[in-house]
Amino acid sequence: MRILSAKPTRSYAAARCLVTGGCSGLGQALVKLLVADGARVLVGDVHDTAPEGSLPDGVDYLRLDVSRDEDWDNARNWVESTYGGLDLLINNAGIAAGGRIDVADMDEWRRITDINLLGVARGCHTFVPMMKQQSGGQIVNTASLAGLVHAPAMASYNAVKAGVVAISETLRSELAPYNITVSVICPSFFRTNLASSFGGKDVDMEASGVDMINKAPRSADQVAAVAYSGMKAEKHIILTDRDGHIAYAAKRYARPVYDRAMKAAGKQVGTGKTPTPKIVEKLQALGARKK
């Protein structure tokens, strides 16, 4: 009888890493895990200098606005001259947005697209040539459950996160011949300072989003722990919580149940007077089960 050995997990000891949006939230939690494993980490964020106490000792910092091409050029030059290459790129920086299609304006769409979607594209465009030249590397993109499950009153956020999933799936096959692996993290709501980045015109829906983030049952550290295990196992789509597994499985395997839950949610958010409903709870109530 042939015995199949388990696939070894990736080690980040001495790995050269860049994490965008790494001064807070999920990015910060991933940075701490990488440092604990002995990685060399460069954090890129929008601050001129890293906020005091936001990063572990020994972490390098560079101002990096992911919407600015010149900042990405500076990051590439820094990595080339200081690290001599890059083993892990985590495109994590992003903002929150939400709103009904007739309330949120085009400026909101442009802003979130430039940061959440094109920020990921710029990161990949900048560092893939380096990884190809060194014949290997890993890219991890932070999307959201919203990239897989598209609740009402979140069109702009759903669209850019779905785009991040699409980029990740495309690059998974495109870069495989170069020994470059690609993962995409798709968490449900978790407690983070992301709520502070809201700033659109649909104040009712944004208030609901802030409430759901602040009252989420999981922390950034909890999400990071699951995501980190998925990264080490080189898993492609990384769902970090039970909510995500239920909702995504319902969409794939119990579509009528999923559609009923979404339509019920649409009725509730249509007036803007009630909070965005918890889709997972509705799916559970309608009998959806993880496959």
C-alpha positions in Angstrom: 0.0 0.0 0.0 1.4 3.4 -1.0 1.6 5.9 1.9 1.0 9.5 0.9 3.0 12.0 2.9 1.4 15.3 3.9 2.4 18.3 1.9 5.1 20.3 3.8 4.1 23.8 4.9 6.0 26.8 3.8 8.6 28.3 6.2 9.0 32.0 6.6 12.2 31.8 8.6 14.5 34.4 7.0 11.9 35.1 4.3 12.0 38.6 2.8 8.5 40.0 3.1 6.5 43.2 2.2 3.2 43.8 3.9 1.1 46.8 2.8 -1.3 48.3 5.4 0.8 46.6 8.1 0.5 49.2 10.8 -2.9 48.1 12.0 -5.6 45.4 11.7 -5.1 42.2 9.8 -1.8 43.5 8.3 -0.4 44.2 11.7 -1.4 40.8 13.0 0.3 39.1 10.1 3.4 41.1 10.6 3.7 39.9 14.2 3.3 36.3 13.1 6.0 36.7 10.4 8.4 38.3 12.8 7.8 35.5 15.4 8.8 33.0 12.6 12.0 34.8 11.9 11.0 36.7 8.7 12.5 39.9 7.5 9.6 42.3 7.2 9.1 45.6 5.4 5.8 47.3 6.2 4.4 49.8 3.8 1.7 52.2 5.0 0.4 55.7 4.4 2.0 57.3 7.5 5.3 59.3 7.1 6.6 57.2 9.9 5.1 54.1 11.6 2.9 55.1 14.6 4.7 54.5 17.8 4.2 51.0 19.1 2.5 49.7 16.0 5.3 47.4 14.8 7.5 44.8 16.5 11.2 45.6 16.9 13.3 45.0 13.9 10.6 45.6 11.3 11.5 48.0 8.5 9.1 50.7 7.4 8.5 52.6 4.2 5.8 55.1 3.4 3.7 53.4 0.7 0.4 54.8 -0.6 -0.8 51.9 -2.8 -2.6 54.3 -5.1 0.7 56.0 -6.1 2.8 54.4 -8.8 5.9 56.3 -7.6 5.6 54.9 -4.1 5.6 51.4 -5.6 8.7 52.3 -7.6 10.3 53.4 -4.3 9.3 50.2 -2.6 10.8 48.1 -5.4 14.1 50.1 -5.3 14.3 49.7 -1.5 13.7 46.0 -1.6 16.2 45.5 -4.4 18.9 47.5 -2.6 18.2 46.2 1.0 16.9 42.7 0.7 18.1 41.7 -2.7 14.8 40.1 -3.6 11.3 39.4 -2.2 9.9 36.1 -1.1 6.4 37.2 0.1 4.2 40.1 -1.0 1.1 40.6 1.1 -1.2 43.1 -0.6 -3.3 44.0 2.4 -3.9 47.8 2.4 -7.5 48.8 1.8 -10.4 51.0 2.9 -14.1 50.3 3.7 -17.0 51.6 1.7 -20.7 50.8 1.2 -23.9 52.2 0.0 -26.9 51.8 -2.2 -26.2 52.3 -5.9 -28.3 55.4 -6.2 -26.8 57.0 -3.1 -23.0 56.4 -3.2 -21.4 58.7 -5.7 -18.8 58.1 -8.4 -16.0 59.7 -6.4 -16.5 56.9 -3.8 -16.3 54.3 -6.6 -13.1 55.9 -8.0 -11.4 56.1 -4.5 -12.1 52.5 -3.5 -11.2 51.1 -6.9 -7.9 53.0 -6.9 -6.9 51.7 -3.4 -8.5 48.3 -3.0 -8.3 47.0 -6.5 -5.6 48.9 -8.4 -3.5 48.9 -5.2 -3.3 45.1 -5.5 -2.7 45.2 -9.3 0.1 47.7 -8.8 1.7 45.6 -6.1 1.7 42.5 -8.3 2.8 44.4 -11.4 5.7 45.9 -9.4 7.1 42.7 -7.8 6.2 39.8 -10.2 9.2 40.6 -12.4 11.5 40.3 -9.4 9.9 37.0 -8.3 10.2 35.7 -11.9 13.8 36.5 -12.0 14.5 34.7 -8.8 12.4 31.7 -9.9 9.9 31.8 -7.0 7.9 33.6 -4.5 4.5 34.0 -2.9 1.7 36.6 -3.3 -1.1 36.9 -0.8 -3.9 39.3 -1.5 -6.4 40.4 1.1 -9.9 40.4 -0.4 -13.0 39.7 1.7 -16.0 37.4 2.0 -17.6 40.2 0.0 -15.5 39.1 -2.9 -17.3 35.8 -3.0 -20.7 36.6 -1.5 -22.4 39.8 -2.7 -24.8 41.3 -0.2 -27.0 44.3 -1.1 -26.0 47.9 -0.4 -22.3 47.0 -0.9 -21.9 47.2 -4.6 -18.6 49.2 -4.7 -16.9 47.1 -2.0 -18.3 43.8 -3.5 -17.0 44.8 -6.9 -13.4 45.6 -5.9 -13.1 42.6 -3.6 -14.4 40.3 -6.3 -11.8 41.9 -8.6 -9.1 41.0 -6.1 -10.3 37.4 -6.1 -10.3 37.4 -9.9 -6.7 38.8 -10.0 -5.6 36.2 -7.6 -7.2 33.3 -9.5 -5.7 34.6 -12.8 -2.2 34.9 -11.4 -2.4 31.5 -9.7 -2.3 29.8 -13.0 -0.3 32.5 -14.9 2.5 32.5 -12.4 2.6 28.7 -11.5 5.3 28.0 -14.2 7.6 30.4 -12.4 7.1 28.7 -9.0 5.1 31.7 -7.7 2.1 30.8 -5.5 -0.9 33.0 -5.0 -3.4 33.0 -2.1 -6.4 35.2 -1.4 -7.7 35.9 2.1 -11.5 36.2 2.3 -12.6 37.1 5.9 -16.0 37.9 7.1 -16.5 40.9 9.4 -13.9 41.2 12.2 -13.0 43.9 14.7 -10.6 46.3 13.1 -10.0 50.0 12.6 -11.2 49.6 9.0 -14.5 51.2 10.1 -12.8 54.5 10.5 -12.1 54.7 6.7 -15.8 55.0 5.8 -16.7 58.4 4.4 -19.4 58.2 1.7 -22.8 59.6 1.2 -24.9 56.7 2.3 -24.6 57.4 6.0 -27.3 54.8 7.0 -25.6 51.9 5.3 -22.2 53.0 6.5 -23.4 53.3 10.1 -24.6 49.7 9.7 -21.2 48.6 8.4 -19.4 50.3 11.3 -21.7 48.6 13.8 -21.1 45.1 12.2 -17.3 45.7 12.3 -17.2 46.9 15.9 -19.5 44.1 17.1 -18.0 41.3 15.1 -17.4 38.1 17.1 -13.7 37.7 16.0 -10.6 39.8 16.3 -7.9 40.6 13.7 -5.5 38.3 15.6 -8.0 35.4 15.3 -8.5 36.0 11.6 -4.7 36.3 11.1 -4.0 33.0 12.8 -6.3 31.1 10.3 -5.0 33.2 7.3 -1.4 32.5 8.3 -2.0 28.7 8.4 -3.6 28.9 5.0 -0.7 30.9 3.6 1.9 28.4 4.9 -0.1 25.6 3.3 -0.3 27.6 0.1 -4.0 27.4 0.0 -5.6 29.5 -2.7 -8.9 30.7 -1.3 -8.5 31.2 2.5 -11.9 31.4 4.3 -11.1 32.4 7.9 -14.3 31.8 9.8 -17.4 29.7 10.0 -19.6 32.5 8.6 -17.6 32.6 5.4 -17.8 28.8 5.0 -21.6 28.8 5.4 -22.3 31.7 3.1 -19.9 30.6 0.4 -21.1 27.0 0.5 -24.7 28.2 0.3 -24.0 30.2 -2.8 -22.3 27.2 -4.5 -24.4 24.3 -3.3 -27.8 25.7 -2.1 -28.4 28.6 -4.5 -32.2 28.9 -4.0 -31.6 29.3 -0.2 -28.9 31.8 -0.9 -31.1 33.8 -3.3 -34.0 33.9 -0.8 -31.6 35.2 1.9 -30.2 37.9 -0.4 -33.7 39.1 -1.6 -34.9 39.3 2.0 -31.8 41.4 2.8 -32.5 43.6 -0.1 -36.0 44.4 1.2 -34.6 45.3 4.6 -31.9 47.7 3.3 -34.0 49.2 0.6 -35.4 52.0 2.9 -32.1 52.7 4.6 -33.8 52.6 7.9 -32.7 49.2 9.1 -29.1 47.9 9.5 -27.7 45.6 6.9 -28.9 42.2 7.9 -26.6 39.4 8.9 -26.8 37.2 5.8 -25.2 34.2 7.5 -27.9 34.2 10.2 -30.6 34.3 7.5 -28.9 31.4 5.7 -28.8 29.4 8.8 -32.5 30.1 9.5 -33.4 29.0 6.0 -31.6 25.7 6.5 -28.3 26.2 4.6 -25.5 23.9 5.7 -21.8 23.9 5.0 -20.9 21.2 2.4 
